[in-house]
């Protein structure tokens, strides 16, 4: 009997201790799993509606544009139009690079070429176009030379680096043949470098200053041609022909003198017979 009570007490104690340990093992296992699990980074909240997310892009380099334009129109007063164009050029810091006037059959045409800073090109076109009802020709063009400009700068940089290497080799050269060969290579490189630099200066000038060709004209009344008197016209033509004849004789006077002397001697000999 006492042995049975002891066995029951031992069984009760074991069950109680097992129940007490179970929650502790559970929480330890859960905490271990949470600790071993990788921590994910916090996802940024989406942008608010109507606001686009800014992409990560590199800043754009400055474009190299050559702006040119051609304007041709009719005016009722050449002088006032010319003054207005000159004032527009002065107001936009431009200058006249070419100017000429010509008379055609029924009109007087005046042409002007203006170089203006590119930032003021549109302002100049607007000022010149003000008050013009109709353009015979209006052309505005922008040529992108960015690629050519960047390529020329890259080639220039490379050739200058090669030139510097040749300069270093020249300092260490001992033989005359080596010195002459290196100097030849440096001379060829220097010619190419100067050519590229000249091209870059030309492109920079065309990019910095735009060109606007302006041609404006004023029509004139057609003059009636009055028919001339046929007799007076014939007399004038005859006089012009006589003058041309004497001019021709003047150019061959040595031959005339020679023929006159020969004819004189032939006549005397003939007369003696």
DRENPA-3360 file (N, C-alpha, C; in nm, 2 decimals, always signed):
BEGIN
1 = XXXXXXXX = +0.08/-0.12/+0.00/+0.00/+0.00/+0.00/+0.09/+0.13/+0.00 ~ +0.18/+0.13/+0.08/+0.27/+0.24/+0.09/+0.35/+0.26/-0.04 ~ +0.38/+0.14/-0.09/+0.46/+0.14/-0.22/+0.37/+0.20/-0.33 ~ +0.24/+0.17/-0.33/+0.15/+0.23/-0.44/+0.14/+0.38/-0.42 ~ +0.13/+0.42/-0.30/+0.12/+0.57/-0.28/+0.24/+0.64/-0.32 ~ +0.36/+0.58/-0.30/+0.48/+0.64/-0.34/+0.49/+0.65/-0.49 ~ +0.45/+0.55/-0.56/+0.45/+0.55/-0.71/+0.35/+0.66/-0.77 ~ +0.24/+0.67/-0.71/+0.14/+0.77/-0.75/+0.20/+0.91/-0.73;
9 = XXXXXXXX = +0.27/+0.93/-0.61/+0.32/+1.07/-0.59/+0.44/+1.10/-0.69 ~ +0.52/+1.00/-0.72/+0.62/+1.02/-0.82/+0.57/+1.05/-0.96 ~ +0.46/+0.98/-1.00/+0.40/+1.01/-1.13/+0.34/+1.15/-1.13 ~ +0.27/+1.20/-1.02/+0.22/+1.33/-1.01/+0.33/+1.44/-1.02 ~ +0.44/+1.42/-0.96/+0.55/+1.51/-0.96/+0.61/+1.52/-1.10 ~ +0.62/+1.41/-1.17/+0.68/+1.42/-1.31/+0.59/+1.49/-1.40 ~ +0.46/+1.47/-1.39/+0.36/+1.54/-1.48/+0.36/+1.69/-1.45 ~ +0.37/+1.72/-1.33/+0.37/+1.87/-1.29/+0.49/+1.94/-1.34;
17 = XXXXXXXX = +0.61/+1.87/-1.33/+0.73/+1.93/-1.38/+0.74/+1.94/-1.53 ~ +0.68/+1.84/-1.60/+0.67/+1.85/-1.75/+0.58/+1.96/-1.79 ~ +0.47/+1.98/-1.72/+0.38/+2.09/-1.76/+0.44/+2.23/-1.74 ~ +0.52/+2.24/-1.63/+0.59/+2.37/-1.60/+0.70/+2.40/-1.71 ~ +0.76/+2.30/-1.76/+0.87/+2.32/-1.85/+0.83/+2.35/-2.00 ~ +0.71/+2.30/-2.03/+0.66/+2.31/-2.17/+0.65/+2.46/-2.22 ~ +0.59/+2.55/-2.15/+0.58/+2.69/-2.20/+0.72/+2.75/-2.21 ~ +0.81/+2.72/-2.12/+0.94/+2.78/-2.13/+1.01/+2.73/-2.26;
25 = XXXXXXXX = +1.00/+2.60/-2.29/+1.06/+2.55/-2.42/+1.00/+2.61/-2.54 ~ +0.87/+2.63/-2.53/+0.80/+2.69/-2.65/+0.85/+2.83/-2.68 ~ +0.85/+2.91/-2.57/+0.89/+3.05/-2.60/+1.04/+3.06/-2.64 ~ +1.12/+2.97/-2.58/+1.26/+2.97/-2.62/+1.28/+2.94/-2.77 ~ +1.20/+2.83/-2.81/+1.21/+2.79/-2.95/+1.16/+2.91/-3.04 ~ +1.05/+2.97/-3.00/+1.00/+3.08/-3.08/+1.10/+3.20/-3.09 ~ +1.16/+3.23/-2.98/+1.25/+3.34/-2.98/+1.38/+3.31/-3.06 ~ +1.42/+3.18/-3.06/+1.53/+3.14/-3.14/+1.50/+3.15/-3.29;
33 = XXXXXXXX = +1.38/+3.11/-3.33/+1.34/+3.12/-3.47/+1.34/+3.26/-3.51 ~ +1.28/+3.35/-3.43/+1.28/+3.49/-3.46/+1.41/+3.55/-3.47 ~ +1.51/+3.51/-3.39/+1.64/+3.57/-3.39/+1.72/+3.52/-3.51 ~ +1.69/+3.39/-3.55/+1.77/+3.34/-3.67/+1.71/+3.38/-3.80 ~ +1.59/+3.43/-3.80/+1.53/+3.48/-3.93/+1.59/+3.61/-3.97 ~ +1.62/+3.63/-4.10/+1.68/+3.75/-4.15/+1.59/+3.87/-4.14 ~ +1.65/+3.98/-4.10/+1.57/+4.10/-4.08/+1.56/+4.17/-4.22 ~ +1.44/+4.19/-4.27/+1.41/+4.25/-4.40/+1.42/+4.40/-4.38;
41 = XXXXXXXX = +1.47/+4.47/-4.49/+1.47/+4.61/-4.48/+1.33/+4.67/-4.50 ~ +1.32/+4.79/-4.44/+1.19/+4.85/-4.44/+1.16/+4.90/-4.58 ~ +1.05/+4.87/-4.64/+1.01/+4.92/-4.77/+0.96/+5.06/-4.76 ~ +1.02/+5.15/-4.85/+0.97/+5.29/-4.84/+0.83/+5.31/-4.89 ~ +0.76/+5.40/-4.83/+0.62/+5.42/-4.87/+0.61/+5.47/-5.01 ~ +0.51/+5.43/-5.08/+0.49/+5.48/-5.22/+0.47/+5.63/-5.22 ~ +0.51/+5.70/-5.33/+0.49/+5.84/-5.34/+0.35/+5.88/-5.34 ~ +0.31/+6.00/-5.29/+0.17/+6.04/-5.28/+0.11/+6.05/-5.42;
49 = XXXXXXXX = -0.02/+6.03/-5.44/-0.08/+6.04/-5.57/-0.05/+6.17/-5.64 ~ -0.03/+6.16/-5.77/+0.00/+6.29/-5.85/+0.14/+6.33/-5.85 ~ +0.23/+6.26/-5.77/+0.37/+6.30/-5.76/+0.46/+6.19/-5.81 ~ +0.52/+6.21/-5.92/+0.60/+6.10/-5.98/+0.73/+6.09/-5.91 ~ +0.78/+5.96/-5.90/+0.91/+5.94/-5.83/+1.02/+5.98/-5.92 ~ +1.12/+6.06/-5.87/+1.23/+6.11/-5.95/+1.33/+6.00/-5.98 ~ +1.36/+5.97/-6.11/+1.46/+5.87/-6.14/+1.60/+5.92/-6.11 ~ +1.68/+5.82/-6.09/+1.83/+5.85/-6.07/+1.90/+5.86/-6.20;
57 = XXXXXXXX = +1.92/+5.98/-6.25/+1.98/+6.00/-6.38/+2.10/+6.10/-6.36 ~ +2.19/+6.09/-6.45/+2.31/+6.18/-6.44/+2.27/+6.31/-6.50 ~ +2.33/+6.42/-6.45/+2.29/+6.55/-6.51/+2.33/+6.56/-6.66 ~ +2.24/+6.62/-6.73/+2.26/+6.64/-6.88/+2.37/+6.74/-6.90 ~ +2.46/+6.71/-7.01/+2.56/+6.80/-7.05/+2.49/+6.91/-7.14 ~ +2.56/+7.02/-7.15/+2.50/+7.13/-7.23/+2.51/+7.10/-7.38 ~ +2.39/+7.12/-7.44/+2.39/+7.10/-7.59/+2.46/+7.21/-7.66 ~ +2.52/+7.17/-7.77/+2.58/+7.27/-7.86/+2.50/+7.28/-7.99;
65 = XXXXXXXX = +2.42/+7.40/-8.00/+2.33/+7.42/-8.11/+2.38/+7.54/-8.19 ~ +2.38/+7.52/-8.32/+2.41/+7.63/-8.41/+2.27/+7.68/-8.47 ~ +2.23/+7.80/-8.44/+2.11/+7.85/-8.48/+2.13/+7.95/-8.60 ~ +2.05/+7.92/-8.71/+2.05/+8.01/-8.83/+1.91/+8.04/-8.87 ~ +1.89/+8.15/-8.94/+1.76/+8.19/-8.99/+1.77/+8.27/-9.11 ~ +1.66/+8.26/-9.19/+1.65/+8.34/-9.32/+1.51/+8.40/-9.32 ~ +1.51/+8.54/-9.34/+1.38/+8.61/-9.36/+1.38/+8.69/-9.48 ~ +1.27/+8.68/-9.56/+1.26/+8.76/-9.68/+1.12/+8.82/-9.69;
73 = XXXXXXXX = +1.10/+8.95/-9.70/+0.97/+9.01/-9.70/+0.97/+9.14/-9.78 ~ +0.85/+9.18/-9.81/+0.83/+9.31/-9.88/+0.80/+9.42/-9.78 ~ +0.85/+9.54/-9.81/+0.83/+9.66/-9.73/+0.78/+9.78/-9.81 ~ +0.72/+9.87/-9.75/+0.68/+9.99/-9.82/+0.78/+10.10/-9.81 ~ +0.87/+10.09/-9.72/+0.97/+10.19/-9.70/+1.10/+10.12/-9.66 ~ +1.20/+10.13/-9.75/+1.33/+10.06/-9.72/+1.40/+10.13/-9.61 ~ +1.40/+10.26/-9.61/+1.48/+10.33/-9.51/+1.43/+10.30/-9.37 ~ +1.30/+10.31/-9.34/+1.25/+10.29/-9.21/+1.26/+10.15/-9.17;
81 = XXXXXXXX = +1.25/+10.05/-9.26/+1.27/+9.91/-9.23/+1.42/+9.88/-9.19 ~ +1.51/+9.95/-9.26/+1.65/+9.93/-9.23/+1.68/+9.99/-9.09 ~ +1.63/+10.10/-9.06/+1.65/+10.16/-8.93/+1.59/+10.07/-8.82 ~ +1.48/+10.01/-8.84/+1.41/+9.93/-8.74/+1.50/+9.80/-8.72 ~ +1.55/+9.75/-8.82/+1.64/+9.63/-8.81/+1.77/+9.66/-8.74 ~ +1.83/+9.78/-8.77/+1.95/+9.82/-8.70/+1.92/+9.83/-8.55 ~ +1.81/+9.89/-8.51/+1.78/+9.91/-8.37/+1.75/+9.78/-8.30 ~ +1.69/+9.68/-8.37/+1.67/+9.55/-8.32/+1.81/+9.48/-8.29;
89 = XXXXXXXX = +1.90/+9.50/-8.39/+2.03/+9.43/-8.37/+2.11/+9.50/-8.25 ~ +2.10/+9.63/-8.24/+2.16/+9.69/-8.12/+2.10/+9.65/-7.99 ~ +1.97/+9.63/-7.99/+1.90/+9.60/-7.86/+1.93/+9.46/-7.82 ~ +1.97/+9.37/-7.91/+2.00/+9.23/-7.88/+2.15/+9.20/-7.88 ~ +2.23/+9.31/-7.88/+2.38/+9.30/-7.88/+2.43/+9.23/-8.00 ~ +2.37/+9.24/-8.11/+2.41/+9.19/-8.24/+2.49/+9.29/-8.32 ~ +2.55/+9.24/-8.43/+2.62/+9.33/-8.52/+2.61/+9.28/-8.66 ~ +2.62/+9.38/-8.76/+2.60/+9.35/-8.90/+2.74/+9.30/-8.95;
97 = XXXXXXXX = +2.73/+9.18/-9.01/+2.85/+9.12/-9.07/+2.85/+9.13/-9.22 ~ +2.74/+9.16/-9.28/+2.73/+9.18/-9.43/+2.61/+9.26/-9.46 ~ +2.63/+9.34/-9.57/+2.52/+9.43/-9.61/+2.54/+9.47/-9.76 ~ +2.43/+9.46/-9.84/+2.45/+9.50/-9.98/+2.31/+9.53/-10.03 ~ +2.30/+9.62/-10.14/+2.18/+9.66/-10.20/+2.19/+9.64/-10.35 ~ +2.08/+9.59/-10.41/+2.09/+9.57/-10.56/+1.95/+9.61/-10.62 ~ +1.96/+9.66/-10.74/+1.84/+9.70/-10.81/+1.80/+9.59/-10.91 ~ +1.68/+9.54/-10.90/+1.62/+9.44/-10.99/+1.52/+9.51/-11.09;
105 = XXXXXXXX = +1.46/+9.43/-11.17/+1.37/+9.49/-11.27/+1.26/+9.58/-11.21 ~ +1.19/+9.53/-11.11/+1.08/+9.60/-11.06/+1.09/+9.63/-10.91 ~ +1.21/+9.61/-10.85/+1.22/+9.63/-10.71/+1.37/+9.67/-10.67 ~ +1.38/+9.72/-10.55/+1.51/+9.75/-10.49/+1.52/+9.65/-10.37 ~ +1.63/+9.57/-10.37/+1.64/+9.47/-10.27/+1.76/+9.51/-10.18 ~ +1.74/+9.50/-10.05/+1.85/+9.52/-9.95/+1.86/+9.40/-9.86 ~ +1.99/+9.35/-9.85/+2.01/+9.23/-9.77/+2.11/+9.26/-9.66 ~ +2.08/+9.20/-9.54/+2.16/+9.22/-9.42/+2.18/+9.09/-9.35;
113 = XXXXXXXX = +2.31/+9.07/-9.31/+2.34/+8.95/-9.22/+2.38/+9.00/-9.08 ~ +2.31/+8.94/-8.98/+2.33/+8.99/-8.84/+2.38/+8.87/-8.77 ~ +2.49/+8.89/-8.69/+2.54/+8.79/-8.59/+2.50/+8.84/-8.45 ~ +2.43/+8.75/-8.38/+2.38/+8.78/-8.25/+2.40/+8.67/-8.15 ~ +2.43/+8.71/-8.02/+2.44/+8.60/-7.92/+2.32/+8.51/-7.93 ~ +2.35/+8.38/-7.91/+2.25/+8.27/-7.93/+2.13/+8.29/-7.83 ~ +2.16/+8.34/-7.71/+2.06/+8.36/-7.62/+1.96/+8.47/-7.66 ~ +2.00/+8.56/-7.75/+1.91/+8.67/-7.80/+1.86/+8.64/-7.94;
121 = XXXXXXXX = +1.88/+8.52/-8.00/+1.84/+8.50/-8.13/+1.69/+8.51/-8.15 ~ +1.61/+8.44/-8.06/+1.47/+8.44/-8.08/+1.41/+8.58/-8.06 ~ +1.47/+8.66/-7.97/+1.43/+8.80/-7.95/+1.45/+8.88/-8.07 ~ +1.56/+8.86/-8.14/+1.59/+8.93/-8.26/+1.49/+8.90/-8.37 ~ +1.46/+8.77/-8.39/+1.37/+8.72/-8.49/+1.23/+8.79/-8.47 ~ +1.19/+8.79/-8.34/+1.06/+8.85/-8.31/+1.06/+9.00/-8.34 ~ +1.17/+9.07/-8.31/+1.17/+9.21/-8.33/+1.17/+9.25/-8.48 ~ +1.24/+9.17/-8.56/+1.25/+9.19/-8.71/+1.11/+9.16/-8.77;
129 = XXXXXXXX = +1.05/+9.05/-8.72/+0.92/+9.01/-8.77/+0.80/+9.10/-8.74 ~ +0.82/+9.18/-8.64/+0.71/+9.27/-8.60/+0.67/+9.36/-8.71 ~ +0.54/+9.36/-8.74/+0.48/+9.45/-8.84/+0.49/+9.39/-8.98 ~ +0.54/+9.27/-9.00/+0.55/+9.21/-9.13/+0.42/+9.12/-9.15 ~ +0.35/+9.15/-9.25/+0.22/+9.08/-9.27/+0.25/+8.94/-9.34 ~ +0.34/+8.94/-9.43/+0.37/+8.82/-9.51/+0.52/+8.80/-9.53 ~ +0.56/+8.68/-9.52/+0.70/+8.65/-9.54/+0.71/+8.57/-9.67 ~ +0.79/+8.61/-9.77/+0.82/+8.53/-9.88/+0.90/+8.40/-9.84;
137 = XXXXXXXX = +0.99/+8.42/-9.75/+1.07/+8.31/-9.69/+1.09/+8.34/-9.54 ~ +1.07/+8.23/-9.46/+1.10/+8.24/-9.32/+1.15/+8.10/-9.28 ~ +1.28/+8.09/-9.25/+1.34/+7.96/-9.21/+1.42/+7.98/-9.09 ~ +1.39/+7.90/-8.99/+1.47/+7.90/-8.86/+1.52/+7.75/-8.84 ~ +1.65/+7.74/-8.82/+1.71/+7.61/-8.81/+1.80/+7.60/-8.69 ~ +1.80/+7.49/-8.62/+1.90/+7.47/-8.51/+1.97/+7.33/-8.54 ~ +2.10/+7.34/-8.56/+2.18/+7.22/-8.59/+2.25/+7.18/-8.46 ~ +2.23/+7.05/-8.42/+2.30/+7.00/-8.30/+2.44/+6.95/-8.34;
145 = XXXXXXXX = +2.54/+7.01/-8.28/+2.68/+6.97/-8.31/+2.74/+6.92/-8.18 ~ +2.66/+6.88/-8.09/+2.71/+6.83/-7.96/+2.81/+6.71/-7.98 ~ +2.76/+6.62/-8.06/+2.84/+6.50/-8.08/+2.98/+6.53/-8.14 ~ +2.98/+6.62/-8.24/+3.10/+6.65/-8.31/+3.19/+6.73/-8.21 ~ +3.13/+6.81/-8.13/+3.21/+6.89/-8.03/+3.28/+6.80/-7.93 ~ +3.20/+6.71/-7.87/+3.25/+6.61/-7.77/+3.36/+6.52/-7.83 ~ +3.33/+6.48/-7.96/+3.43/+6.39/-8.02/+3.56/+6.47/-8.05 ~ +3.55/+6.59/-8.09/+3.67/+6.67/-8.12/+3.75/+6.70/-7.99;
153 = XXXXXXXX = +3.68/+6.72/-7.88/+3.75/+6.74/-7.75/+3.82/+6.62/-7.70 ~ +3.75/+6.50/-7.72/+3.81/+6.38/-7.68/+3.94/+6.35/-7.76 ~ +3.93/+6.37/-7.90/+4.05/+6.34/-7.98/+4.16/+6.44/-7.95 ~ +4.12/+6.57/-7.91/+4.23/+6.66/-7.88/+4.30/+6.62/-7.75 ~ +4.22/+6.58/-7.65/+4.28/+6.53/-7.52/+4.38/+6.41/-7.54 ~ +4.33/+6.32/-7.63/+4.42/+6.20/-7.65/+4.54/+6.24/-7.72 ~ +4.53/+6.32/-7.82/+4.65/+6.36/-7.90/+4.75/+6.44/-7.81 ~ +4.70/+6.52/-7.72/+4.79/+6.60/-7.63/+4.86/+6.50/-7.54;
161 = XXXXXXXX = +4.79/+6.40/-7.49/+4.86/+6.30/-7.41/+4.97/+6.23/-7.48 ~ +4.94/+6.19/-7.61/+5.04/+6.12/-7.69/+5.16/+6.22/-7.71 ~ +5.13/+6.35/-7.74/+5.24/+6.44/-7.76/+5.33/+6.45/-7.63 ~ +5.26/+6.45/-7.52/+5.34/+6.46/-7.39/+5.43/+6.34/-7.38 ~ +5.38/+6.22/-7.42/+5.47/+6.10/-7.41/+5.59/+6.11/-7.50 ~ +5.56/+6.17/-7.62/+5.68/+6.19/-7.71/+5.77/+6.29/-7.66 ~ +5.72/+6.39/-7.59/+5.81/+6.49/-7.53/+5.90/+6.42/-7.42 ~ +5.84/+6.33/-7.35/+5.92/+6.26/-7.24/+6.02/+6.17/-7.31;
169 = XXXXXXXX = +5.99/+6.10/-7.42/+6.08/+6.02/-7.49/+6.19/+6.10/-7.55 ~ +6.16/+6.22/-7.60/+6.26/+6.31/-7.66/+6.37/+6.35/-7.56 ~ +6.33/+6.37/-7.43/+6.42/+6.40/-7.33/+6.52/+6.29/-7.30 ~ +6.48/+6.16/-7.32/+6.56/+6.05/-7.29/+6.63/+5.99/-7.41 ~ +6.60/+6.05/-7.53/+6.67/+6.00/-7.65/+6.81/+6.04/-7.66 ~ +6.90/+5.95/-7.71/+7.04/+5.98/-7.72/+7.09/+5.98/-7.87 ~ +7.03/+5.90/-7.95/+7.07/+5.89/-8.09/+7.00/+6.00/-8.17 ~ +7.08/+6.04/-8.27/+7.02/+6.15/-8.36/+6.91/+6.10/-8.43;
177 = XXXXXXXX = +6.92/+5.97/-8.48/+6.80/+5.91/-8.56/+6.68/+5.91/-8.47 ~ +6.69/+5.87/-8.34/+6.57/+5.87/-8.26/+6.52/+6.01/-8.23 ~ +6.60/+6.10/-8.22/+6.56/+6.24/-8.19/+6.48/+6.29/-8.31 ~ +6.54/+6.27/-8.44/+6.47/+6.31/-8.56/+6.33/+6.25/-8.58 ~ +6.33/+6.12/-8.55/+6.20/+6.05/-8.56/+6.10/+6.09/-8.47 ~ +6.14/+6.12/-8.34/+6.04/+6.16/-8.24/+6.00/+6.31/-8.27 ~ +6.09/+6.39/-8.32/+6.05/+6.53/-8.36/+5.95/+6.53/-8.47 ~ +5.97/+6.43/-8.57/+5.88/+6.42/-8.68/+5.74/+6.39/-8.63;
185 = XXXXXXXX = +5.73/+6.29/-8.54/+5.60/+6.25/-8.48/+5.54/+6.36/-8.40 ~ +5.62/+6.44/-8.33/+5.56/+6.55/-8.26/+5.51/+6.66/-8.35 ~ +5.58/+6.68/-8.46/+5.54/+6.78/-8.56/+5.40/+6.74/-8.62 ~ +5.39/+6.61/-8.66/+5.26/+6.56/-8.71/+5.15/+6.58/-8.61 ~ +5.18/+6.54/-8.49/+5.07/+6.55/-8.38/+5.04/+6.70/-8.36 ~ +5.14/+6.79/-8.36/+5.11/+6.93/-8.34/+5.02/+6.99/-8.45 ~ +5.04/+6.94/-8.58/+4.96/+6.99/-8.69/+4.81/+6.94/-8.67 ~ +4.79/+6.81/-8.62/+4.66/+6.76/-8.60/+4.59/+6.83/-8.48;
193 = XXXXXXXX = +4.67/+6.86/-8.38/+4.62/+6.93/-8.26/+4.57/+7.07/-8.30 ~ +4.65/+7.14/-8.38/+4.61/+7.28/-8.42/+4.49/+7.27/-8.51 ~ +4.47/+7.17/-8.59/+4.36/+7.16/-8.68/+4.23/+7.13/-8.59 ~ +4.24/+7.05/-8.50/+4.12/+7.02/-8.41/+4.09/+7.14/-8.33 ~ +4.19/+7.21/-8.28/+4.16/+7.34/-8.20/+4.10/+7.44/-8.29 ~ +4.14/+7.45/-8.41/+4.07/+7.55/-8.50/+3.93/+7.51/-8.53 ~ +3.90/+7.38/-8.54/+3.76/+7.34/-8.56/+3.68/+7.37/-8.44 ~ +3.74/+7.34/-8.32/+3.66/+7.37/-8.20/+3.63/+7.52/-8.19;
201 = XXXXXXXX = +3.73/+7.61/-8.22/+3.71/+7.75/-8.22/+3.60/+7.79/-8.31 ~ +3.60/+7.73/-8.43/+3.49/+7.76/-8.53/+3.35/+7.72/-8.48 ~ +3.35/+7.60/-8.42/+3.22/+7.55/-8.37/+3.17/+7.64/-8.25 ~ +3.26/+7.67/-8.17/+3.23/+7.76/-8.05/+3.17/+7.89/-8.09 ~ +3.24/+7.95/-8.20/+3.19/+8.08/-8.25/+3.05/+8.07/-8.31 ~ +3.03/+7.96/-8.38/+2.90/+7.94/-8.44/+2.79/+7.91/-8.34 ~ +2.83/+7.84/-8.23/+2.73/+7.81/-8.12/+2.70/+7.94/-8.04 ~ +2.81/+8.01/-8.01/+2.79/+8.13/-7.93/+2.71/+8.24/-8.00;
209 = XXXXXXXX = +2.74/+8.26/-8.13/+2.67/+8.36/-8.21/+2.59/+8.30/-8.32 ~ +2.46/+8.33/-8.32/+2.37/+8.28/-8.43/+2.38/+8.38/-8.54 ~ +2.33/+8.33/-8.66/+2.33/+8.41/-8.78/+2.19/+8.42/-8.84 ~ +2.15/+8.54/-8.87/+2.02/+8.57/-8.93/+2.04/+8.65/-9.06 ~ +2.00/+8.59/-9.17/+2.00/+8.66/-9.30/+1.87/+8.72/-9.33 ~ +1.87/+8.85/-9.35/+1.74/+8.93/-9.37/+1.75/+8.99/-9.51 ~ +1.65/+8.97/-9.59/+1.63/+9.03/-9.72/+1.50/+9.10/-9.73 ~ +1.50/+9.23/-9.76/+1.37/+9.30/-9.77/+1.38/+9.39/-9.90;
217 = XXXXXXXX = +1.26/+9.40/-9.96/+1.26/+9.48/-10.09/+1.14/+9.57/-10.10 ~ +1.15/+9.67/-10.18/+1.04/+9.76/-10.21/+1.02/+9.77/-10.36 ~ +0.90/+9.75/-10.40/+0.87/+9.74/-10.55/+0.86/+9.89/-10.60 ~ +0.90/+9.90/-10.72/+0.90/+10.03/-10.79/+0.81/+10.03/-10.91 ~ +0.77/+10.14/-10.96/+0.68/+10.15/-11.08/+0.76/+10.11/-11.20 ~ +0.70/+10.03/-11.28/+0.76/+9.99/-11.41/+0.77/+10.11/-11.50 ~ +0.88/+10.15/-11.55/+0.90/+10.26/-11.64/+0.87/+10.21/-11.78 ~ +0.79/+10.29/-11.85/+0.76/+10.26/-11.99/+0.88/+10.30/-12.08;
225 = XXXXXXXX = +0.92/+10.21/-12.17/+1.03/+10.23/-12.26/+0.98/+10.31/-12.38 ~ +1.03/+10.43/-12.40/+0.99/+10.51/-12.52/+1.07/+10.47/-12.64 ~ +1.00/+10.44/-12.75/+1.07/+10.40/-12.87/+1.15/+10.51/-12.93 ~ +1.27/+10.49/-12.97/+1.36/+10.59/-13.03/+1.32/+10.61/-13.18 ~ +1.36/+10.72/-13.23/+1.34/+10.75/-13.37/+1.44/+10.67/-13.45 ~ +1.39/+10.59/-13.55/+1.47/+10.50/-13.62/+1.59/+10.57/-13.69 ~ +1.57/+10.69/-13.75/+1.67/+10.76/-13.81/+1.79/+10.80/-13.72 ~ +1.75/+10.85/-13.60/+1.85/+10.89/-13.50/+1.93/+10.76/-13.46;
233 = XXXXXXXX = +1.85/+10.65/-13.44/+1.92/+10.53/-13.40/+2.02/+10.48/-13.51 ~ +1.98/+10.49/-13.63/+2.07/+10.45/-13.74/+2.19/+10.54/-13.75 ~ +2.17/+10.67/-13.73/+2.29/+10.76/-13.73/+2.38/+10.73/-13.62 ~ +2.33/+10.70/-13.50/+2.41/+10.67/-13.39/+2.49/+10.54/-13.41 ~ +2.42/+10.44/-13.47/+2.49/+10.32/-13.50/+2.60/+10.34/-13.60 ~ +2.57/+10.42/-13.70/+2.68/+10.45/-13.80/+2.80/+10.52/-13.74 ~ +2.77/+10.61/-13.66/+2.88/+10.68/-13.59/+2.97/+10.59/-13.50 ~ +2.90/+10.50/-13.43/+2.97/+10.40/-13.35/+3.05/+10.31/-13.44;
241 = XXXXXXXX = +3.00/+10.28/-13.56/+3.08/+10.19/-13.65/+3.20/+10.26/-13.70 ~ +3.19/+10.39/-13.73/+3.30/+10.47/-13.78/+3.41/+10.48/-13.68 ~ +3.37/+10.50/-13.56/+3.47/+10.51/-13.45/+3.54/+10.38/-13.43 ~ +3.46/+10.27/-13.44/+3.53/+10.14/-13.42/+3.62/+10.11/-13.54 ~ +3.59/+10.16/-13.66/+3.68/+10.14/-13.78/+3.81/+10.22/-13.76 ~ +3.80/+10.34/-13.71/+3.93/+10.42/-13.69/+4.01/+10.36/-13.58 ~ +3.94/+10.31/-13.48/+4.02/+10.24/-13.37/+4.09/+10.12/-13.42 ~ +4.02/+10.04/-13.51/+4.09/+9.93/-13.57/+4.21/+9.97/-13.66;
249 = XXXXXXXX = +4.19/+10.08/-13.74/+4.31/+10.12/-13.82/+4.42/+10.17/-13.73 ~ +4.39/+10.23/-13.62/+4.50/+10.28/-13.53/+4.58/+10.16/-13.48 ~ +4.52/+10.05/-13.46/+4.59/+9.93/-13.40/+4.68/+9.87/-13.51 ~ +4.66/+9.90/-13.64/+4.75/+9.83/-13.74/+4.83/+9.94/-13.82 ~ +4.86/+10.06/-13.76/+4.92/+10.17/-13.83/+5.06/+10.13/-13.88 ~ +5.14/+10.04/-13.82/+5.27/+10.01/-13.87/+5.26/+9.93/-14.01 ~ +5.16/+9.85/-14.02/+5.14/+9.78/-14.15/+5.10/+9.87/-14.26 ~ +5.02/+9.97/-14.22/+4.97/+10.07/-14.32/+5.09/+10.15/-14.37;
257 = XXXXXXXX = +5.18/+10.19/-14.28/+5.30/+10.27/-14.33/+5.39/+10.19/-14.42 ~ +5.40/+10.06/-14.38/+5.49/+9.97/-14.46/+5.42/+9.95/-14.60 ~ +5.30/+9.93/-14.61/+5.23/+9.91/-14.74/+5.23/+10.04/-14.82 ~ +5.23/+10.16/-14.75/+5.23/+10.29/-14.82/+5.37/+10.31/-14.89 ~ +5.48/+10.27/-14.82/+5.61/+10.29/-14.87/+5.63/+10.19/-14.99 ~ +5.59/+10.07/-14.97/+5.61/+9.97/-15.08/+5.53/+10.02/-15.20 ~ +5.41/+10.07/-15.18/+5.32/+10.11/-15.29/+5.38/+10.23/-15.36 ~ +5.45/+10.32/-15.29/+5.51/+10.44/-15.35/+5.62/+10.40/-15.44;
265 = XXXXXXXX = +5.71/+10.31/-15.40/+5.82/+10.27/-15.49/+5.77/+10.19/-15.61 ~ +5.67/+10.11/-15.59/+5.61/+10.04/-15.71/+5.55/+10.14/-15.80 ~ +5.49/+10.24/-15.75/+5.43/+10.34/-15.84/+5.53/+10.42/-15.92 ~ +5.64/+10.46/-15.85/+5.75/+10.53/-15.92/+5.82/+10.45/-16.03 ~ +5.84/+10.32/-16.00/+5.90/+10.24/-16.10/+5.81/+10.21/-16.22 ~ +5.68/+10.20/-16.19/+5.59/+10.18/-16.30/+5.57/+10.31/-16.39 ~ +5.58/+10.43/-16.32/+5.57/+10.55/-16.40/+5.69/+10.58/-16.49 ~ +5.81/+10.53/-16.45/+5.93/+10.55/-16.53/+5.92/+10.47/-16.66;
273 = X = +5.86/+10.36/-16.66/+5.84/+10.28/-16.78/+5.75/+10.35/-16.87;
% end
